[in-house]
Amino acid sequence: MSTAFGTRPAPVSAAPHPQRPIEPCVSVSKLKLMPATTALFFDVGGVVLTNGWDRSARLRAAAAFRLDWDAFEQRHESVVADFETGRIELEDYLDRTVFYERRMFTREQFRDFMLAQSGGLSCGAHRRRGAGAQ
């Protein structure tokens, strides 16, 4: 077939080809399915639960363990997004923020202190904060 731009080849008629079924990488019978999610609970912090590892908790940790606040906070800020979204584990967080050098306290002591900062708010504390007064 001729065109203003030269000769174009004739279209190739593709012969129909049989479709092969797509084979799964894993046998369907071996898959473990998660149960359906029926409820999702969360707390934005300071409503039902404490804020956990917030600035004031980190200040308490820095004082209790005699950490250089500026260095600790700078290291915290560099990894907090990865830590809070699960891209790094607690042990990785501790390696990067506290245990990048020898310390006079153990990892377990620091971890226990850190985890103790999270807890539930009593109704009285909740009301005193002004979030749930009726």
The first five atom37 places (N, CA, C, CB, O) and aatype in JSON, in Angstrom:
{
  "aatype": [12, 15, 16, 0, 13, 7, 16, 1, 14, 0, 14, 19, 15, 0, 0, 14, 8, 14, 5, 1, 14, 9, 6, 14, 4, 19, 15, 19, 15, 11, 10, 11, 10, 12, 14, 0, 16, 16, 0, 10, 13, 13, 3, 19, 7, 7, 19, 19, 10, 16, 2, 7, 17, 3, 1, 15, 0, 1, 10, 1, 0, 0, 0, 0, 13, 1, 10, 3, 17, 3, 0, 13, 6, 5, 1, 8, 6, 15, 19, 19, 0, 3, 13, 6, 16, 7, 1, 9, 6, 10, 6, 3, 18, 10, 3, 1, 16, 19, 13, 18, 6, 1, 1, 12, 13, 16, 1, 6, 5, 13, 1, 3, 13, 12, 10, 0, 5, 15, 7, 7, 10, 15, 4, 7, 0, 8, 1, 1, 1, 7, 0, 7, 0, 5],
  "atom_mask": [
    [1, 1, 1, 1, 1],
    [1, 1, 1, 1, 1],
    [1, 1, 1, 1, 1],
    [1, 1, 1, 1, 1],
    [1, 1, 1, 1, 1],
    [1, 1, 1, 0, 1],
    [1, 1, 1, 1, 1],
    [1, 1, 1, 1, 1],
    [1, 1, 1, 1, 1],
    [1, 1, 1, 1, 1],
    [1, 1, 1, 1, 1],
    [1, 1, 1, 1, 1],
    [1, 1, 1, 1, 1],
    [1, 1, 1, 1, 1],
    [1, 1, 1, 1, 1],
    [1, 1, 1, 1, 1],
    [1, 1, 1, 1, 1],
    [1, 1, 1, 1, 1],
    [1, 1, 1, 1, 1],
    [1, 1, 1, 1, 1],
    [1, 1, 1, 1, 1],
    [1, 1, 1, 1, 1],
    [1, 1, 1, 1, 1],
    [1, 1, 1, 1, 1],
    [1, 1, 1, 1, 1],
    [1, 1, 1, 1, 1],
    [1, 1, 1, 1, 1],
    [1, 1, 1, 1, 1],
    [1, 1, 1, 1, 1],
    [1, 1, 1, 1, 1],
    [1, 1, 1, 1, 1],
    [1, 1, 1, 1, 1],
    [1, 1, 1, 1, 1],
    [1, 1, 1, 1, 1],
    [1, 1, 1, 1, 1],
    [1, 1, 1, 1, 1],
    [1, 1, 1, 1, 1],
    [1, 1, 1, 1, 1],
    [1, 1, 1, 1, 1],
    [1, 1, 1, 1, 1],
    [1, 1, 1, 1, 1],
    [1, 1, 1, 1, 1],
    [1, 1, 1, 1, 1],
    [1, 1, 1, 1, 1],
    [1, 1, 1, 0, 1],
    [1, 1, 1, 0, 1],
    [1, 1, 1, 1, 1],
    [1, 1, 1, 1, 1],
    [1, 1, 1, 1, 1],
    [1, 1, 1, 1, 1],
    [1, 1, 1, 1, 1],
    [1, 1, 1, 0, 1],
    [1, 1, 1, 1, 1],
    [1, 1, 1, 1, 1],
    [1, 1, 1, 1, 1],
    [1, 1, 1, 1, 1],
    [1, 1, 1, 1, 1],
    [1, 1, 1, 1, 1],
    [1, 1, 1, 1, 1],
    [1, 1, 1, 1, 1],
    [1, 1, 1, 1, 1],
    [1, 1, 1, 1, 1],
    [1, 1, 1, 1, 1],
    [1, 1, 1, 1, 1],
    [1, 1, 1, 1, 1],
    [1, 1, 1, 1, 1],
    [1, 1, 1, 1, 1],
    [1, 1, 1, 1, 1],
    [1, 1, 1, 1, 1],
    [1, 1, 1, 1, 1],
    [1, 1, 1, 1, 1],
    [1, 1, 1, 1, 1],
    [1, 1, 1, 1, 1],
    [1, 1, 1, 1, 1],
    [1, 1, 1, 1, 1],
    [1, 1, 1, 1, 1],
    [1, 1, 1, 1, 1],
    [1, 1, 1, 1, 1],
    [1, 1, 1, 1, 1],
    [1, 1, 1, 1, 1],
    [1, 1, 1, 1, 1],
    [1, 1, 1, 1, 1],
    [1, 1, 1, 1, 1],
    [1, 1, 1, 1, 1],
    [1, 1, 1, 1, 1],
    [1, 1, 1, 0, 1],
    [1, 1, 1, 1, 1],
    [1, 1, 1, 1, 1],
    [1, 1, 1, 1, 1],
    [1, 1, 1, 1, 1],
    [1, 1, 1, 1, 1],
    [1, 1, 1, 1, 1],
    [1, 1, 1, 1, 1],
    [1, 1, 1, 1, 1],
    [1, 1, 1, 1, 1],
    [1, 1, 1, 1, 1],
    [1, 1, 1, 1, 1],
    [1, 1, 1, 1, 1],
    [1, 1, 1, 1, 1],
    [1, 1, 1, 1, 1],
    [1, 1, 1, 1, 1],
    [1, 1, 1, 1, 1],
    [1, 1, 1, 1, 1],
    [1, 1, 1, 1, 1],
    [1, 1, 1, 1, 1],
    [1, 1, 1, 1, 1],
    [1, 1, 1, 1, 1],
    [1, 1, 1, 1, 1],
    [1, 1, 1, 1, 1],
    [1, 1, 1, 1, 1],
    [1, 1, 1, 1, 1],
    [1, 1, 1, 1, 1],
    [1, 1, 1, 1, 1],
    [1, 1, 1, 1, 1],
    [1, 1, 1, 1, 1],
    [1, 1, 1, 1, 1],
    [1, 1, 1, 1, 1],
    [1, 1, 1, 1, 1],
    [1, 1, 1, 0, 1],
    [1, 1, 1, 0, 1],
    [1, 1, 1, 1, 1],
    [1, 1, 1, 1, 1],
    [1, 1, 1, 1, 1],
    [1, 1, 1, 0, 1],
    [1, 1, 1, 1, 1],
    [1, 1, 1, 1, 1],
    [1, 1, 1, 1, 1],
    [1, 1, 1, 1, 1],
    [1, 1, 1, 1, 1],
    [1, 1, 1, 0, 1],
    [1, 1, 1, 1, 1],
    [1, 1, 1, 0, 1],
    [1, 1, 1, 1, 1],
    [1, 1, 1, 1, 1]
  ],
  "atom_positions": [
    [[0.85, -1.16, 0.0], [0.0, 0.0, 0.0], [0.9, 1.23, 0.0], [-0.97, -0.01, 1.21], [1.83, 1.32, 0.79]],
    [[0.62, 2.17, -0.89], [1.42, 3.39, -0.99], [0.72, 4.53, -0.29], [1.68, 3.75, -2.45], [-0.5, 4.65, -0.32]],
    [[1.54, 5.37, 0.35], [1.02, 6.57, 1.02], [1.91, 7.72, 0.62], [0.98, 6.4, 2.57], [2.88, 7.53, -0.11]],
    [[1.58, 8.92, 1.08], [2.4, 10.08, 0.78], [3.78, 9.97, 1.42], [1.7, 11.36, 1.25], [4.72, 10.63, 1.0]],
    [[3.89, 9.12, 2.44], [5.16, 8.97, 3.14], [5.93, 7.71, 2.71], [4.91, 8.93, 4.63], [6.94, 7.39, 3.33]],
    [[5.5, 7.04, 1.73], [6.2, 5.85, 1.26], [5.28, 4.65, 1.29], [0.0, 0.0, 0.0], [4.06, 4.77, 1.36]],
    [[5.89, 3.52, 1.22], [5.13, 2.27, 1.18], [5.02, 1.7, 2.59], [5.8, 1.24, 0.23], [6.0, 1.58, 3.32]],
    [[3.81, 1.35, 2.93], [3.55, 0.74, 4.23], [3.26, -0.73, 4.0], [2.37, 1.45, 4.97], [2.53, -1.07, 3.07]],
    [[3.82, -1.6, 4.83], [3.54, -3.03, 4.64], [2.08, -3.33, 4.91], [4.44, -3.89, 5.54], [1.42, -2.65, 5.71]],
    [[1.6, -4.33, 4.25], [0.22, -4.75, 4.45], [0.07, -5.28, 5.88], [-0.19, -5.84, 3.41], [0.99, -5.89, 6.41]],
    [[-1.09, -5.04, 6.49], [-1.3, -5.54, 7.85], [-1.22, -7.06, 7.88], [-2.64, -5.07, 8.39], [-1.68, -7.75, 6.98]],
    [[-0.63, -7.54, 8.95], [-0.51, -8.99, 9.13], [-1.76, -9.44, 9.83], [0.77, -9.39, 9.94], [-2.15, -8.9, 10.86]],
    [[-2.38, -10.45, 9.25], [-3.56, -10.98, 9.93], [-3.08, -12.0, 10.95], [-4.58, -11.61, 8.91], [-2.51, -13.03, 10.6]],
    [[-3.32, -11.68, 12.19], [-2.89, -12.58, 13.24], [-3.86, -13.72, 13.36], [-2.76, -11.84, 14.58], [-5.07, -13.54, 13.5]],
    [[-3.31, -14.89, 13.3], [-4.15, -16.07, 13.48], [-4.48, -16.19, 14.97], [-3.44, -17.37, 12.96], [-3.61, -16.0, 15.82]],
    [[-5.7, -16.49, 15.26], [-6.06, -16.61, 16.67], [-5.2, -17.68, 17.34], [-7.56, -16.93, 16.83], [-4.98, -18.75, 16.77]],
    [[-4.74, -17.39, 18.54], [-3.97, -18.4, 19.26], [-4.73, -18.76, 20.53], [-2.54, -17.88, 19.59], [-5.36, -17.92, 21.15]],
    [[-4.64, -20.0, 20.89], [-5.4, -20.42, 22.08], [-4.82, -19.76, 23.33], [-5.37, -21.97, 22.23], [-3.61, -19.65, 23.48]],
    [[-5.69, -19.34, 24.19], [-5.28, -18.73, 25.46], [-4.84, -19.83, 26.42], [-6.43, -17.89, 26.07], [-5.55, -20.8, 26.64]],
    [[-3.65, -19.64, 26.99], [-3.21, -20.57, 28.01], [-3.71, -20.05, 29.35], [-1.66, -20.75, 28.0], [-3.65, -18.84, 29.6]],
    [[-4.18, -20.92, 30.19], [-4.59, -20.44, 31.51], [-3.35, -19.96, 32.28], [-5.32, -21.56, 32.31], [-2.27, -20.53, 32.16]],
    [[-3.53, -18.9, 33.04], [-2.44, -18.37, 33.85], [-2.3, -19.25, 35.08], [-2.69, -16.88, 34.25], [-3.25, -19.48, 35.81]],
    [[-1.09, -19.74, 35.28], [-0.86, -20.62, 36.42], [-0.38, -19.79, 37.6], [0.18, -21.72, 36.07], [0.55, -19.0, 37.47]],
    [[-1.01, -19.97, 38.75], [-0.58, -19.22, 39.93], [0.8, -19.69, 40.39], [-1.6, -19.35, 41.07], [1.17, -20.84, 40.17]],
    [[1.53, -18.8, 41.04], [2.85, -19.15, 41.57], [2.74, -20.12, 42.73], [3.6, -17.9, 42.0], [3.63, -20.94, 42.96]],
    [[1.65, -20.01, 43.47], [1.43, -20.85, 44.63], [0.1, -21.55, 44.45], [1.46, -20.03, 45.96], [-0.86, -20.96, 43.96]],
    [[0.06, -22.78, 44.83], [-1.2, -23.52, 44.75], [-2.24, -22.83, 45.63], [-1.0, -24.99, 45.18], [-1.96, -22.49, 46.78]],
    [[-3.42, -22.64, 45.09], [-4.49, -21.97, 45.82], [-4.82, -22.73, 47.09], [-5.74, -21.82, 44.94], [-5.18, -22.12, 48.1]],
    [[-4.71, -24.04, 47.06], [-5.03, -24.83, 48.25], [-4.02, -24.6, 49.37], [-5.08, -26.3, 47.9], [-4.32, -24.91, 50.52]],
    [[-2.83, -24.07, 49.05], [-1.81, -23.83, 50.06], [-1.88, -22.42, 50.64], [-0.45, -24.07, 49.48], [-1.2, -22.14, 51.63]],
    [[-2.67, -21.56, 50.06], [-2.78, -20.19, 50.55], [-3.52, -20.16, 51.88], [-3.48, -19.29, 49.53], [-4.51, -20.85, 52.06]],
    [[-3.02, -19.35, 52.8], [-3.7, -19.14, 54.06], [-4.36, -17.77, 53.98], [-2.71, -19.24, 55.28], [-3.68, -16.75, 53.9]],
    [[-5.65, -17.77, 54.01], [-6.38, -16.52, 53.9], [-6.57, -15.9, 55.28], [-7.74, -16.73, 53.22], [-6.78, -16.6, 56.27]],
    [[-6.48, -14.58, 55.32], [-6.71, -13.87, 56.58], [-8.21, -13.82, 56.84], [-6.1, -12.44, 56.54], [-9.0, -13.73, 55.9]],
    [[-8.58, -13.87, 58.11], [-10.01, -13.73, 58.4], [-10.47, -12.32, 58.05], [-10.31, -14.04, 59.89], [-9.67, -11.38, 58.03]],
    [[-11.73, -12.19, 57.77], [-12.28, -10.88, 57.41], [-12.17, -9.92, 58.59], [-13.75, -11.02, 56.97], [-12.38, -10.32, 59.74]],
    [[-11.84, -8.69, 58.32], [-11.78, -7.66, 59.35], [-13.2, -7.21, 59.66], [-10.89, -6.46, 58.92], [-13.94, -6.8, 58.77]],
    [[-13.56, -7.3, 60.93], [-14.91, -6.89, 61.31], [-14.94, -5.59, 62.09], [-15.56, -7.97, 62.12], [-15.97, -4.93, 62.17]],
    [[-13.8, -5.21, 62.67], [-13.74, -3.96, 63.43], [-12.31, -3.43, 63.39], [-14.21, -4.16, 64.91], [-11.35, -4.2, 63.31]],
    [[-12.18, -2.12, 63.44], [-10.88, -1.48, 63.46], [-10.9, -0.44, 64.57], [-10.52, -0.83, 62.07], [-11.74, 0.46, 64.57]],
    [[-9.97, -0.58, 65.51], [-9.89, 0.34, 66.63], [-8.59, 1.12, 66.53], [-10.0, -0.4, 67.99], [-7.55, 0.54, 66.22]],
    [[-8.64, 2.4, 66.8], [-7.42, 3.19, 66.84], [-7.65, 4.39, 67.76], [-7.0, 3.65, 65.42], [-8.78, 4.78, 68.04]],
    [[-6.55, 4.94, 68.2], [-6.6, 6.11, 69.07], [-5.55, 7.07, 68.57], [-6.37, 5.72, 70.58], [-4.41, 6.67, 68.33]],
    [[-5.9, 8.32, 68.39], [-4.97, 9.3, 67.87], [-4.01, 9.81, 68.94], [-5.72, 10.46, 67.26], [-3.15, 10.64, 68.65]],
    [[-4.15, 9.34, 70.14], [-3.25, 9.74, 71.22], [-3.84, 10.87, 72.03], [0.0, 0.0, 0.0], [-4.26, 11.89, 71.49]],
    [[-3.85, 10.67, 73.33], [-4.35, 11.71, 74.21], [-5.85, 11.72, 74.36], [0.0, 0.0, 0.0], [-6.4, 12.62, 75.0]],
    [[-6.54, 10.74, 73.78], [-8.0, 10.67, 73.93], [-8.34, 9.52, 74.87], [-8.69, 10.48, 72.55], [-8.88, 9.75, 75.95]],
    [[-8.04, 8.31, 74.48], [-8.24, 7.14, 75.32], [-6.9, 6.65, 75.86], [-8.96, 6.01, 74.54], [-6.79, 6.23, 77.01]],
    [[-5.89, 6.73, 75.03], [-4.54, 6.33, 75.42], [-3.65, 7.55, 75.52], [-3.96, 5.31, 74.42], [-3.96, 8.61, 74.97]],
    [[-2.53, 7.4, 76.23], [-1.56, 8.49, 76.29], [-0.93, 8.66, 74.92], [-0.48, 8.22, 77.39], [-1.12, 7.83, 74.03]],
    [[-0.18, 9.71, 74.75], [0.51, 9.95, 73.48], [1.73, 9.06, 73.31], [0.93, 11.41, 73.38], [2.39, 9.11, 72.27]],
    [[2.03, 8.25, 74.29], [3.12, 7.29, 74.17], [4.47, 7.95, 74.06], [0.0, 0.0, 0.0], [4.9, 8.64, 74.99]],
    [[5.14, 7.76, 72.96], [6.52, 8.2, 72.79], [6.56, 9.6, 72.17], [7.29, 7.2, 71.9], [7.19, 9.81, 71.14]],
    [[5.89, 10.54, 72.81], [5.86, 11.91, 72.31], [7.05, 12.69, 72.86], [4.54, 12.61, 72.69], [7.91, 12.12, 73.54]],
    [[7.09, 13.96, 72.58], [8.23, 14.79, 72.98], [8.46, 14.77, 74.48], [8.01, 16.22, 72.52], [9.6, 14.65, 74.92]],
    [[7.4, 14.88, 75.27], [7.58, 14.9, 76.72], [8.11, 13.57, 77.24], [6.26, 15.25, 77.42], [8.91, 13.54, 78.17]],
    [[7.68, 12.46, 76.65], [8.21, 11.15, 77.04], [9.68, 11.02, 76.67], [7.39, 10.01, 76.38], [10.48, 10.47, 77.42]],
    [[10.03, 11.54, 75.5], [11.44, 11.49, 75.09], [12.3, 12.39, 75.97], [11.59, 11.91, 73.62], [13.45, 12.06, 76.27]],
    [[11.75, 13.54, 76.4], [12.48, 14.41, 77.34], [12.71, 13.69, 78.66], [11.7, 15.72, 77.57], [13.8, 13.79, 79.23]],
    [[11.7, 12.98, 79.15], [11.86, 12.22, 80.39], [12.92, 11.14, 80.22], [10.52, 11.58, 80.81], [13.73, 10.92, 81.13]],
    [[12.93, 10.47, 79.08], [13.94, 9.43, 78.82], [15.33, 10.04, 78.75], [13.63, 8.68, 77.5], [16.28, 9.49, 79.31]],
    [[15.46, 11.17, 78.08], [16.76, 11.82, 77.97], [17.29, 12.21, 79.35], [16.67, 13.07, 77.06], [18.48, 12.06, 79.62]],
    [[16.42, 12.7, 80.21], [16.83, 13.07, 81.57], [17.17, 11.83, 82.39], [15.72, 13.87, 82.27], [18.21, 11.8, 83.07]],
    [[16.32, 10.82, 82.34], [16.52, 9.62, 83.15], [17.79, 8.86, 82.75], [15.32, 8.7, 83.02], [18.48, 8.31, 83.61]],
    [[18.1, 8.85, 81.46], [19.25, 8.08, 80.97], [20.44, 8.96, 80.61], [18.84, 7.26, 79.76], [21.44, 8.49, 80.06]],
    [[20.32, 10.27, 80.91], [21.4, 11.24, 80.67], [21.87, 11.23, 79.21], [22.58, 10.95, 81.6], [23.06, 11.14, 78.92]],
    [[20.89, 11.33, 78.32], [21.19, 11.4, 76.88], [21.36, 12.86, 76.47], [20.06, 10.73, 76.05], [20.75, 13.75, 77.07]],
    [[22.16, 13.1, 75.49], [22.28, 14.43, 74.9], [20.97, 14.68, 74.13], [23.55, 14.55, 73.94], [20.72, 14.06, 73.1]],
    [[20.14, 15.59, 74.66], [18.81, 15.81, 74.08], [18.87, 16.16, 72.61], [18.09, 16.91, 74.84], [18.14, 15.57, 71.81]],
    [[19.7, 17.1, 72.23], [19.74, 17.54, 70.83], [20.12, 16.4, 69.89], [20.74, 18.69, 70.67], [19.5, 16.24, 68.83]],
    [[21.12, 15.61, 70.26], [21.54, 14.48, 69.41], [20.43, 13.42, 69.35], [22.85, 13.85, 69.95], [20.12, 12.89, 68.28]],
    [[19.83, 13.13, 70.5], [18.76, 12.14, 70.56], [17.57, 12.58, 69.72], [18.32, 11.91, 72.01], [17.04, 11.79, 68.94]],
    [[17.16, 13.82, 69.87], [16.0, 14.32, 69.12], [16.29, 14.36, 67.62], [15.6, 15.71, 69.61], [15.41, 14.05, 66.82]],
    [[17.49, 14.75, 67.25], [17.84, 14.78, 65.83], [17.79, 13.37, 65.24], [19.23, 15.4, 65.63], [17.29, 13.18, 64.14]],
    [[18.32, 12.41, 65.96], [18.29, 11.03, 65.49], [16.85, 10.5, 65.44], [19.15, 10.14, 66.39], [16.47, 9.8, 64.51]],
    [[16.06, 10.86, 66.46], [14.64, 10.45, 66.48], [13.91, 10.99, 65.25], [13.95, 10.96, 67.77], [13.21, 10.25, 64.56]],
    [[14.09, 12.28, 64.96], [13.4, 12.89, 63.82], [13.81, 12.24, 62.5], [13.69, 14.38, 63.77], [13.01, 12.2, 61.56]],
    [[15.03, 11.74, 62.41], [15.49, 11.14, 61.16], [14.88, 9.76, 60.89], [17.0, 11.04, 61.16], [14.88, 9.3, 59.75]],
    [[14.35, 9.11, 61.94], [13.8, 7.76, 61.73], [12.35, 7.59, 62.17], [14.63, 6.76, 62.46], [11.77, 6.53, 61.97]],
    [[11.76, 8.62, 62.77], [10.43, 8.45, 63.36], [9.38, 8.03, 62.32], [10.0, 9.75, 64.02], [8.51, 7.22, 62.64]],
    [[9.42, 8.56, 61.12], [8.42, 8.18, 60.11], [8.52, 6.69, 59.79], [8.6, 9.02, 58.82], [7.5, 6.0, 59.69]],
    [[9.73, 6.2, 59.64], [9.91, 4.77, 59.35], [9.48, 3.92, 60.54], [11.38, 4.47, 59.0], [8.9, 2.84, 60.35]],
    [[9.75, 4.38, 61.74], [9.37, 3.64, 62.95], [7.85, 3.6, 63.1], [10.01, 4.27, 64.19], [7.28, 2.54, 63.35]],
    [[7.2, 4.73, 62.96], [5.75, 4.81, 63.17], [4.96, 4.1, 62.09], [5.32, 6.24, 63.25], [3.8, 3.73, 62.31]],
    [[5.53, 3.91, 60.92], [4.82, 3.23, 59.84], [5.25, 1.78, 59.69], [5.04, 3.96, 58.54], [4.83, 1.1, 58.75]],
    [[6.09, 1.31, 60.6], [6.46, -0.1, 60.6], [7.55, -0.49, 59.62], [0.0, 0.0, 0.0], [7.8, -1.67, 59.42]],
    [[8.21, 0.49, 59.01], [9.29, 0.14, 58.08], [10.56, -0.27, 58.81], [9.59, 1.32, 57.16], [11.41, -0.96, 58.24]],
    [[10.69, 0.15, 60.07], [11.77, -0.35, 60.92], [11.15, -0.82, 62.23], [12.87, 0.74, 61.16], [10.13, -0.31, 62.67]],
    [[11.79, -1.8, 62.84], [11.34, -2.36, 64.11], [11.87, -1.52, 65.27], [11.79, -3.83, 64.25], [12.72, -0.66, 65.08]],
    [[11.36, -1.79, 66.46], [11.8, -1.08, 67.65], [13.3, -1.24, 67.85], [11.06, -1.59, 68.89], [13.98, -0.27, 68.2]],
    [[13.83, -2.43, 67.63], [15.27, -2.65, 67.83], [16.09, -1.78, 66.88], [15.61, -4.13, 67.62], [17.13, -1.25, 67.27]],
    [[15.64, -1.63, 65.64], [16.34, -0.76, 64.69], [16.26, 0.7, 65.15], [15.73, -0.9, 63.27], [17.24, 1.44, 65.07]],
    [[15.08, 1.1, 65.63], [14.9, 2.47, 66.15], [15.9, 2.72, 67.28], [13.44, 2.69, 66.64], [16.56, 3.76, 67.3]],
    [[15.99, 1.78, 68.21], [16.91, 1.95, 69.34], [18.37, 1.98, 68.88], [16.7, 0.81, 70.35], [19.17, 2.75, 69.4]],
    [[18.71, 1.14, 67.91], [20.07, 1.15, 67.36], [20.43, 2.53, 66.82], [20.23, 0.1, 66.26], [21.54, 3.01, 67.01]],
    [[19.49, 3.15, 66.14], [19.76, 4.41, 65.45], [19.67, 5.64, 66.34], [18.81, 4.57, 64.31], [20.32, 6.65, 66.08]],
    [[18.87, 5.55, 67.41], [18.65, 6.74, 68.23], [19.4, 6.74, 69.55], [17.2, 6.89, 68.5], [19.77, 7.8, 70.05]],
    [[19.64, 5.56, 70.13], [20.25, 5.49, 71.46], [21.54, 4.67, 71.46], [19.26, 4.89, 72.44], [22.56, 5.11, 71.98]],
    [[21.49, 3.48, 70.89], [22.59, 2.54, 71.02], [23.55, 2.55, 69.83], [22.06, 1.16, 71.21], [24.07, 1.51, 69.43]],
    [[23.77, 3.72, 69.27], [24.78, 3.89, 68.23], [26.15, 4.03, 68.88], [24.47, 5.12, 67.33], [27.18, 4.05, 68.19]],
    [[26.17, 4.12, 70.22], [27.41, 4.14, 70.99], [27.17, 3.4, 72.3], [27.9, 5.61, 71.25], [26.02, 3.17, 72.69]],
    [[28.24, 3.03, 72.98], [28.11, 2.31, 74.26], [27.38, 3.17, 75.27], [29.49, 1.89, 74.8], [27.56, 4.38, 75.34]],
    [[26.54, 2.5, 76.06], [25.77, 3.2, 77.1], [26.01, 2.53, 78.44], [24.25, 3.21, 76.76], [26.45, 1.38, 78.51]],
    [[25.72, 3.25, 79.51], [25.87, 2.73, 80.87], [24.6, 2.0, 81.33], [26.2, 3.88, 81.84], [24.52, 1.56, 82.47]],
    [[23.65, 1.87, 80.46], [22.4, 1.17, 80.76], [22.15, 0.17, 79.65], [21.2, 2.17, 80.89], [22.76, 0.25, 78.57]],
    [[21.27, -0.76, 79.91], [21.0, -1.82, 78.93], [19.87, -1.42, 77.99], [20.65, -3.13, 79.63], [19.07, -0.53, 78.26]],
    [[19.84, -2.11, 76.91], [18.76, -1.95, 75.93], [17.41, -2.26, 76.59], [18.99, -2.88, 74.69], [16.42, -1.58, 76.36]],
    [[17.39, -3.29, 77.42], [16.16, -3.7, 78.09], [15.66, -2.61, 79.04], [16.38, -5.01, 78.86], [14.46, -2.35, 79.12]],
    [[16.59, -1.98, 79.77], [16.19, -0.89, 80.67], [15.56, 0.26, 79.89], [17.4, -0.39, 81.48], [14.54, 0.82, 80.31]],
    [[16.17, 0.61, 78.78], [15.63, 1.72, 78.0], [14.3, 1.33, 77.37], [16.63, 2.15, 76.9], [13.34, 2.11, 77.39]],
    [[14.22, 0.12, 76.81], [12.98, -0.34, 76.19], [11.85, -0.37, 77.21], [13.17, -1.73, 75.55], [10.74, 0.06, 76.92]],
    [[12.13, -0.89, 78.42], [11.09, -0.94, 79.46], [10.6, 0.47, 79.81], [11.63, -1.64, 80.72], [9.4, 0.69, 79.96]],
    [[11.53, 1.41, 79.93], [11.15, 2.79, 80.22], [10.28, 3.34, 79.1], [12.41, 3.68, 80.4], [9.24, 3.95, 79.34]],
    [[10.72, 3.1, 77.88], [10.0, 3.61, 76.71], [8.57, 3.06, 76.65], [10.76, 3.25, 75.42], [7.62, 3.81, 76.44]],
    [[8.43, 1.76, 76.84], [7.1, 1.14, 76.76], [6.21, 1.56, 77.92], [7.23, -0.37, 76.73], [4.99, 1.58, 77.77]],
    [[6.8, 1.89, 79.06], [6.02, 2.32, 80.22], [5.39, 3.69, 80.01], [6.9, 2.34, 81.45], [4.51, 4.08, 80.77]],
    [[5.81, 4.41, 78.99], [5.26, 5.74, 78.73], [3.86, 5.67, 78.12], [6.18, 6.51, 77.8], [3.13, 6.66, 78.12]],
    [[3.48, 4.51, 77.59], [2.15, 4.34, 76.98], [1.2, 3.73, 78.0], [2.22, 3.46, 75.71], [1.58, 2.85, 78.77]],
    [[-0.02, 4.2, 77.99], [-1.01, 3.64, 78.89], [-2.37, 4.27, 78.65], [0.0, 0.0, 0.0], [-2.5, 5.2, 77.86]],
    [[-3.35, 3.75, 79.34], [-4.7, 4.29, 79.2], [-4.89, 5.5, 80.09], [0.0, 0.0, 0.0], [-4.23, 5.64, 81.12]],
    [[-5.78, 6.36, 79.69], [-6.14, 7.53, 80.48], [-7.37, 7.19, 81.3], [-6.4, 8.77, 79.59], [-8.32, 6.59, 80.78]],
    [[-7.37, 7.55, 82.57], [-8.56, 7.32, 83.38], [-9.61, 8.36, 82.98], [-8.24, 7.41, 84.92], [-9.29, 9.38, 82.37]],
    [[-10.83, 8.1, 83.33], [-11.89, 9.05, 82.99], [-11.61, 10.41, 83.6], [-13.26, 8.54, 83.47], [-11.87, 11.44, 82.97]],
    [[-11.08, 10.43, 84.84], [-10.76, 11.7, 85.48], [-9.71, 12.46, 84.71], [0.0, 0.0, 0.0], [-9.83, 13.66, 84.5]],
    [[-8.66, 11.76, 84.28], [-7.6, 12.42, 83.52], [-8.14, 12.91, 82.19], [-6.4, 11.47, 83.28], [-7.78, 13.98, 81.7]],
    [[-9.02, 12.12, 81.62], [-9.63, 12.47, 80.33], [-10.41, 13.77, 80.47], [-10.55, 11.33, 79.83], [-10.32, 14.65, 79.62]],
    [[-11.2, 13.88, 81.55], [-11.99, 15.1, 81.76], [-11.12, 16.28, 82.09], [-13.01, 14.89, 82.87], [-11.37, 17.39, 81.62]],
    [[-10.08, 16.05, 82.9], [-9.2, 17.17, 83.26], [-8.54, 17.77, 82.04], [-8.13, 16.7, 84.25], [-8.24, 18.96, 82.01]],
    [[-8.31, 16.94, 81.03], [-7.69, 17.44, 79.81], [-8.69, 18.18, 78.94], [-7.06, 16.3, 79.03], [-8.31, 18.83, 77.97]],
    [[-9.98, 18.09, 79.28], [-10.99, 18.82, 78.55], [-11.51, 18.11, 77.33], [0.0, 0.0, 0.0], [-12.31, 18.67, 76.58]],
    [[-11.08, 16.87, 77.11], [-11.49, 16.16, 75.89], [-12.82, 15.46, 76.04], [-10.45, 15.16, 75.5], [-13.49, 15.2, 75.04]],
    [[-13.22, 15.15, 77.28], [-14.43, 14.35, 77.39], [-15.45, 14.9, 78.37], [0.0, 0.0, 0.0], [-16.34, 14.16, 78.79]],
    [[-15.34, 16.12, 78.74], [-16.29, 16.68, 79.69], [-17.68, 16.7, 79.11], [-15.88, 18.09, 80.1], [-17.91, 17.06, 77.96]],
    [[-18.61, 16.29, 79.96], [-20.01, 16.24, 79.48], [-20.85, 17.28, 80.13], [-20.62, 14.88, 79.73], [-22.05, 17.38, 79.85]]
  ]
}
